[in-house]
Amino acid sequence: MNKDDDEMRPEYRREALGKGVRGKYFERFSKGTNLVLLDDRVAKAFPTAEAVNEALLGLLALASKAVHIKN
């Protein structure tokens, strides 16, 4: 990369960012993630992660009760 390809603003200096640590987040990244893309209607109804989790946990509880009734 040469200076002509550099898109950083002139007021920012690479050396001001510090040295950096290779693999700093590797362990966290390698554990994976559970991100999902919600339909816009679902996101509107459940605007926070807590709201989504509460609704899904309630659904799981209800489903497990329904399964036990059939047995």
C-alpha positions as a LaTeX table, in Angstrom:
\begin{tabular}{lrrr}
\hline
Residue & $x$ (\AA) & $y$ (\AA) & $z$ (\AA) \\
\hline
Met1 & 0.00 & 0.00 & 0.00 \\
Asn2 & 1.37 & 3.39 & $-0.86$ \\
Lys3 & 0.47 & 6.87 & 0.33 \\
Asp4 & $-1.80$ & 7.41 & $-2.70$ \\
Asp5 & $-4.01$ & 4.47 & $-1.63$ \\
Asp6 & $-4.30$ & 5.67 & 1.97 \\
Glu7 & $-7.85$ & 6.88 & 2.66 \\
Met8 & $-7.23$ & 7.94 & 6.25 \\
Arg9 & $-7.61$ & 11.62 & 6.99 \\
Pro10 & $-4.34$ & 13.48 & 7.34 \\
Glu11 & $-5.09$ & 14.38 & 10.98 \\
Tyr12 & $-5.03$ & 10.69 & 11.92 \\
Arg13 & $-1.68$ & 9.00 & 12.34 \\
Arg14 & $-1.21$ & 5.22 & 12.37 \\
Glu15 & 1.37 & 5.45 & 15.14 \\
Ala16 & $-1.23$ & 7.16 & 17.38 \\
Leu17 & $-3.32$ & 3.97 & 17.30 \\
Gly18 & $-0.74$ & 2.01 & 19.25 \\
Lys19 & 1.03 & $-1.20$ & 18.50 \\
Gly20 & $-1.93$ & $-3.57$ & 18.36 \\
Val21 & $-2.07$ & $-7.18$ & 19.53 \\
Arg22 & $-2.27$ & $-10.00$ & 17.00 \\
Gly23 & $-5.06$ & $-12.45$ & 17.78 \\
Lys24 & $-6.46$ & $-10.33$ & 20.62 \\
Tyr25 & $-10.03$ & $-11.48$ & 19.95 \\
Phe26 & $-9.25$ & $-14.89$ & 18.42 \\
Glu27 & $-10.49$ & $-16.95$ & 21.37 \\
Arg28 & $-13.74$ & $-15.00$ & 21.64 \\
Phe29 & $-14.28$ & $-15.22$ & 17.87 \\
Ser30 & $-13.52$ & $-18.93$ & 17.70 \\
Lys31 & $-16.27$ & $-19.67$ & 20.24 \\
Gly32 & $-18.74$ & $-18.53$ & 17.60 \\
Thr33 & $-21.72$ & $-16.29$ & 17.73 \\
Asn34 & $-25.47$ & $-16.64$ & 17.69 \\
Leu35 & $-26.42$ & $-13.63$ & 15.60 \\
Val36 & $-29.61$ & $-13.88$ & 13.59 \\
Leu37 & $-31.34$ & $-11.45$ & 11.27 \\
Leu38 & $-34.87$ & $-10.71$ & 12.42 \\
Asp39 & $-37.74$ & $-9.95$ & 10.08 \\
Asp40 & $-38.61$ & $-6.24$ & 10.31 \\
Arg41 & $-42.00$ & $-7.07$ & 11.87 \\
Val42 & $-40.36$ & $-9.18$ & 14.59 \\
Ala43 & $-37.74$ & $-6.51$ & 15.30 \\
Lys44 & $-40.49$ & $-3.91$ & 15.65 \\
Ala45 & $-42.46$ & $-6.09$ & 18.08 \\
Phe46 & $-39.37$ & $-7.10$ & 20.09 \\
Pro47 & $-36.93$ & $-4.16$ & 19.93 \\
Thr48 & $-34.30$ & $-5.49$ & 22.35 \\
Ala49 & $-32.36$ & $-8.72$ & 22.75 \\
Glu50 & $-33.98$ & $-9.16$ & 26.16 \\
Ala51 & $-37.48$ & $-8.89$ & 24.65 \\
Val52 & $-36.65$ & $-11.46$ & 21.96 \\
Asn53 & $-35.14$ & $-13.86$ & 24.49 \\
Glu54 & $-38.06$ & $-13.49$ & 26.90 \\
Ala55 & $-40.56$ & $-14.24$ & 24.12 \\
Leu56 & $-38.62$ & $-17.23$ & 22.81 \\
Leu57 & $-38.07$ & $-18.67$ & 26.29 \\
Gly58 & $-41.80$ & $-18.32$ & 26.93 \\
Leu59 & $-42.49$ & $-20.16$ & 23.69 \\
Leu60 & $-40.08$ & $-22.94$ & 24.68 \\
Ala61 & $-41.77$ & $-23.28$ & 28.07 \\
Leu62 & $-45.18$ & $-23.46$ & 26.44 \\
Ala63 & $-43.98$ & $-26.01$ & 23.87 \\
Ser64 & $-42.46$ & $-28.23$ & 26.56 \\
Lys65 & $-45.75$ & $-28.21$ & 28.50 \\
Ala66 & $-47.66$ & $-29.13$ & 25.35 \\
Val67 & $-45.30$ & $-32.04$ & 24.72 \\
His68 & $-45.78$ & $-33.31$ & 28.27 \\
Ile69 & $-49.56$ & $-33.20$ & 27.94 \\
Lys70 & $-49.46$ & $-35.47$ & 24.88 \\
Asn71 & $-47.42$ & $-38.11$ & 26.70 \\
\hline
\end{tabular}
